Amino acid sequence: MGVSTYTHDYSSPVAPSRMFKALITDSRTLLPKLLPQFIKEVKVIQGDGEAGSIEQVNFAEASPFKYLKHRIDEVDNDNLVCKYTMIEGDPLGDKLESIAYEVKFEAISDGGCLCKMTSKYNIIGEIEVKEEEIKEGRESSLGICRVVEAYLLENPLVYA
């Protein structure tokens, strides 16, 4: 099994604590509300939502995927870091065993934040995952960030 690692950053005018709460702490509630055309529901199927828990994301009928499962590996509310691993579901296909993610929100000088995302693709066998093959997943993640950012900018008291 090989591992391919990719990183990308996303800057936002929203404070890091608000982005963390929206995208990490309250994502089970917020994402189906903001993106009902893509995400039907997010359920904790094991645990209490903290480290060691397993979440299942059920996608809307229009999505090419039915579901995925994440294991929450770490939630550090003080340092605004979350680590989780996609362990099951359609996005893994037949090339990937899992994808481990680390998301960190850092304050920047203008009051906004820099979201640093690292993805480690655990590959089945000797297959190589090329960056262009993961572009769609990365664009989807950035799209979710942009939707959440717009919502928070329109609603400055939410997660304040």
Salt bridges, closest charged atoms under 4 A:
GLU55 OE2 - ARG28 NH1 2.32
ASP73 OD1 - ARG71 NE 2.62
GLU74 OE1 - LYS83 NZ 3.60
GLU88 OE2 - LYS69 NZ 3.58
GLU106 OE2 - LYS104 NZ 3.93
GLU106 OE1 - LYS116 NZ 3.44
GLU131 OE2 - ARG138 NH1 2.93
GLU133 OE2 - LYS95 NZ 2.67
